[in-house]
């Protein structure tokens, strides 16, 4: 059963990582309905995110190579620091700092008390409402070329909120981007790029701990986690293209209603002791 279950969890990770619905919340919820009714764990979640983030690198490889070349060129003076691609490189680094610092400071809480399904249900609903408001009131007339350092920091602080399962990394950054006036597609694209250092840093750190020190905590071992990671990569790659096309013509209303529905359903399941928090 473990192999079937991790395949399902890998599918869930790939489907939800880039949508503003919180992949960590979905892994936590789905894990409660599997044979062991257990939390897959923070390490499992972080490592499987390596798969979806690799999909980002493959999908945006031309953009990433261009940005990296310009950023390195800005270090040597061959490229002006105000070059759009060089500036994007600096903004991704700057925006990654909040989630790295807060993730290290609150690691114990993130891996334990904040994974309560009561918290997940609440954050799904509350941040779903924030997304609805930002989608309704945001001007949506700024492109990524207008991204400033101030906005880069605000994006980073919004991404750091996703350390709490249920907030959604993409949901938090997209909400902030819409409130700052960026278009839906621009907010989504920057959300993908901004996630690369943070998600890879978290995933590789957890993988290091698993391999060198602690072993993997939770119901699934490293081989099962590896399978889930590969599946998450394949599914995530497909979802990126679909999502960018979707948000270029449609609002986020579908995801808002979905978050509220899942949050309310989770309250009922917890209230009637169908699943454990």
N, C-alpha and C positions, 0 to 999 in steps of 0.2 A: 504493500500500500504506500510505503514512503516514496517510491519513485513516481507513482501516479500523483501523489499529493504535491510533490515538489514541482512536477511538470505543470500542475494547475497553478501553483503559486508563481511560477515563472511567467505563465501566461497573464496572470493578474498584474504582476509587476510591469510587464511590457505594455499592457493595455492602459494602465493608469498613471505611469510615471510622468508623462508629458501633459496629461489632461489636468485641469485645475480641480481635482477631486481627492488628492492625497493617496499616493501609492502605499505609503507606510500604514495608513489607516486601513486600506483594503487588505493588505497582507495580515494585519492584526485581526481584522474581522473574519476573513476567510479561514485563518488558522483556527479560530474558535469552533468551526463547524467540521473540522477534519477529525480523523480517527482518535488522535490523542487530545483533541480540544485544547491545544496549547498555543501560546504566543510563539510564532517562529523565531522571534528574538531580534534584537537590534543588530547583531552581527550578520545574521542571515539577510536582513533587509538591506544593510549597507553593502554587502558583497554582491547581492543580485543587482543592485543599482549600478555596479560596474558594467554589467551587460548593457543596460539601457543607455548609459553614458557613452559607452563605446559606439553605440548606434549613432549618437549625436556627432561624434568625431568623424565617423564614416560619412554621414549625411552632409555635414557642413565642412568636409575636408578642404575644399578649395578656399572657402572663407577663412578657415582656421590657419591654413598655410600662409595665406596673404597677410593676415593680421600678425602672425608670428614673425614673418620676415620684416614687416614694417616696425614691429616693436623692437626687435633686435637691432634694426637699423637706427632706431631712435637712440639706443644706448651708445652707439659709436658716432653719432652725429651725421650719419649718411642720410637719415630720414628725419625731417622736422618732427618734433614731438606733437605738433598740432595736426600732423597728417591724420586723416580720419581713421585709417587702419591702426596706426601707432597709438592714437588716443584710445581706440577701442581696446587694445591690449592692456593699457594702463587702467582703464575703467573696469575691466574684468578682474584684474588683480585687486584693485581698490575695493570693488564690490564683494569680493570673496572674503575679505578680512573679518567682517562681523560674524559670519557663521562659523569660521574657524575658531575665533576667540571664544565665542559663547558656547560652542560645542565642546571645547576643552574644559571650560569652567563648570559647565553643568552636565558633564558626561554621565555621572551617576544617576541624576534625576531623569535624564533623557532615556536611559536604559532601563529604568524601573518605574517610578510613580507616574511619569508622564505618559506611559503606555496604557494606562487605565482606559477601558472602553467608555467609561462615563466622560472622561476628558475628550476622547475621540469623537463621541456623539456631539458634544457641545461645540467643539471647534469646527466640525463639519458644517453645522448650521450657522454659527456666528460668522465664520469667514465666508460662507456661501452668500450671506446677506451683504457682507462687505463687497464681494465681487459684483453682486447685482447693482449696488449703488454706484460703484466705480464705472461699470459698463454703461449706466444710464446718464451719469453726469459728466464723465470725461469728455474733453473736447475732441480727442482722437484726431489731431491734426499735426502731431510731431512725428518725424521719422527718426531712425537711429542716428542719422548724421547730426542731429541736433542734441544728442545726449551729452549732458554736462557732467562735470565731476561731482557737483552737488547731487544731481539725480542719480549718479552712480552709487554714491553712499546710501541714498535712500532706498535704491533697489537692493543693495546689500543687506540693509537692516530688515527689509521685508522678506528677503530670502531666509534670513536667520530665524524668522518666526516658524519656519517649517521644521525646526528641530522638535516641535511639538506635533506628534502624529495627529492628522486630521486637518491641519492648517493647509498643507500642500505647498511645496516649494514653488511650483509653477503658478499655483493659484495666488500665493502671496506676492510674487514678483509681478505677475500680470496685473493684479489689483493695483499695486503701487504705480505701475506704468500707465495704466488707464487714468488714474487720479492725477498724474503729472501731465496728462494730455497726449500721450503717445497712442498711435494707432494700435488696433488689436494685433495685427501681424507683427508690428515692430516690437511690441511688448512681449509677444510670444518668442520671437527670434532671440531677443536679448536674454530672455529667461533661459533658453537652451544654452547659449554661450556662457552665461554667468555660472551655470551649474557645474561646468566641467571641472574647475579646480576643486570646488568644495566636495562634490560627490566622489571624485577620484581620490581625494585626500582621505575622506571618511572611509571609503571602501577599502583602500589599500592599508590604512591603519588597522581596520578590523581584521583584514586578511593576515597582516603581520602578527597580530595578537593570537589569532587562531593557529597559525603555523609554528610560531616560536614559543608561545607561553601557555595559553589557557586551554587550547582546544575550543571547538565551537560550542557555545552554550545554546541549549534549546533542543528540540526534538530531531533535528536533521543534521547529519554529518557533512563533512566537506565534499564528498563525491556528489551527494544529492544537491547541495548548494550550488555546485558547479553546473549541474544539469539545468537548474532553475535559471542560472545566470545566462547560459547560452540561449535558452528559450526566450528570456527577457530581451536579449539583444535582437533576435530575429523579429519578434513581434513589435518591439519598440521602434525599429527602423521603419516599419510600415506605418505605424501610427504617426510618426513625425510628419511625413508628407501629407497624410490625410488631415491632420489637425491644422497645419498651416493653411491649407486650402479652405478648410471649414471656417476658420476665424476671419479669413479675408473677405467673406461675404455674409457671415452670420454672427449674431450676438452670442454672448456666453449664457443666455437664459437657460438653455438646456442643462448645462452643468450646474447652475444654481438650483434648479428644481430637483435635480438628481441628488445633490448634496443634502438638501433639506429632507428629502424622502428617506435617504439612508440614515441620516442622523435621528429622525423620528422613529424609524423602524428599530434602530439600535436601542433607543430608550425603552421601547416596548419589550424587546427581547431581554434586556437587562432587568426591567421592572418585574417581569413574570418569571425570572430565573431560568430562562431558556438557555442562556449562555452566561458565563462568569466574567465579571469585569477584570 
